[in-house]
Amino acid sequence: MTAEMVAPAWMHQQVTAEQYESWTEEQCAGIEIVDGMVLASPSAPKRHNRLARLLANALDVAAGPDWNADTDFDVRLQDVPLNNRRPDVTVYRAETIDVTPTRPEHVLLVVEVVSPGSETTDRIVKADQYARAGIQFYWRVEQAATGAPLVHTYVLDPATGRYHDGEVFAGVVRLAAPFAVEIDLGRLERA
């Protein structure tokens, strides 16, 4: 076994919030922290990244001046043990653009685009973590082999701390909450 095949020691030990904050941007790229342990994520396919970017752009326009939509940054779900997730799209309060780390109280909506290898994590694990953190809206986007993707929407039930099913969209997403938005999923498919 070569040295290149052995994961660095820091991938085998629990990481604290303080340690993570001392890491470089390069060390933090492509990873999430769950229960203090580093989870490396493979690079997403171009279709996945384009879909996330197009959704973020559409949400950013629809959200108005109080909210921003962006891709590929950490949301700190909890400090101890450290839980950082990197949603595919995050809609967060515009006034917190320079606040680090981004915390659940800054976030209105997270979107995960399901890819091969992320099915269980995106459908079950992350939905549960985002709900427990109090993030009000969750969208899960299933990429179809042909045709437009499906968008499953969920809304947090504050009484139970769990998401309840919202609408499922293929074709055009039309919602009034968390803000009025219309997204042509066919355009995403043609992308």
Secondary structure by P-SEA (a helix, b strand, c coil): ccccccccccccccccaaaaaaccccccccbbbcccbbbbbccccaaaaaaaaaaaaaaaaaaccccccccccccccccccbbbbbccbbbcccccccccccccccccbbbbbbccccccccccaaaaaaaaacccbbbbbbbbcccbbbbbbbbbcccccccccccccccbbbbccccbbbbcaaaaaac
